[in-house]
Amino acid sequence: MENNPENLDNIKTRCGFVAIVGRPNVGKSTLLNRVLGEKLSITSRKPQTTRHRLLGIKTEGLVQSIYVDTPGIHAKEPRALNRYMNRVALHSMRDVDVLLFVVDGFKWTEEDEYVFQRVILLKCPIILVLNKVDLLEDKEPLLPYLQTLFDRHPFFEIVPLSAKRKTNIKKLEAIIGQCLPISPHYFPESQITDQSNRFRTAEVIREKVMRAFGAEVPYSTTVEIESFQLKPNAVAVIEALIWVEREGQKPILIGEGGSRLKEVGIRARISIEKFLKRKVHLKLWVKVREGWSDDERALKSLGYFEE
């Protein structure tokens, strides 16, 4: 069917896709949550908390920005899970209207450079986001540093901000709005994501595991929803499996008398009730699936598939 140019002339709205990319742990998910004004993407202090592509939709007046939160891009790919996350992030950069390249203040690392060399190949406007500037005690070197970055690449704009403190978020949104094409909105005004409540529930449970345990256990876990009963005007009944990779990790997650698992369950239930807007009865089990994070078939069966 042919496009009618007169129809486009009459459209006053703007709409487009905005990819958020960067190395692990620079605050991409926190930035998305701040823009949306709602906790959508899970966060923790541990790198590589985000494993999937996630759409966050912000409609404000005539502008609808569709943010694509991505896993952190990393140069090393020791396991199938790392390779999967890199593929998801790099594929998410394709065909977007705007790209936000997020870095951590003055900390330009080898992994930032790895991402930078891929980002500069894109044709769309690239906005460099310097996050966590609230942590800079001496801000005097900031302007010379910005000039150095501009000299490296003609970014559409460089925006220093603090996602945690909400500093300069509105300025960033205004710049993004200028870059989005004239287009009808793709989603209803009230919609904030394309992901199901089932997916969001699994992610919340994984977030609580990431936050509750040390370095090893969280990276060896994933969550699978076995049962998700959401009936009108009733308590939601949810049953979930937390998979680990080795037998020795199971008792760590469960804790003495089930104490650690119970703690994770309570925290997850409170967060799930907020977005489901109802009471939740949550049941958790821990099971072992040897080496799932380095097994392509296991990854697909556990929901790690590219869209």
Secondary structure, DSSP 4 states (H G I P E B T S, - for coil): ----HHHHHH---EEEEEEEE-STTSSHHHHHHHHHTS--S---SSTT---S-EEEEEEETTEEEEEEE-PPP-S---SHHHHHHHHHHHHHTTT-SEEEEEEETTB--HHHHHHHHHHTT-SS-EEEEEE-GGG-S--TTHHHHHHHHHHH---SEEEE-BTTTTBTHHHHHHHHHHHSPB---SS-TT---SS-HHHHHHHHHHHHHHHHS-SHHHHT-EEEEEEEE--TTS-EEEEEEEEESSTTHHHHHH-GGGHHHHHHHHHHHHHHHHHHTS-EEEEEEEEE-TTGGG-HHHHHHTT----
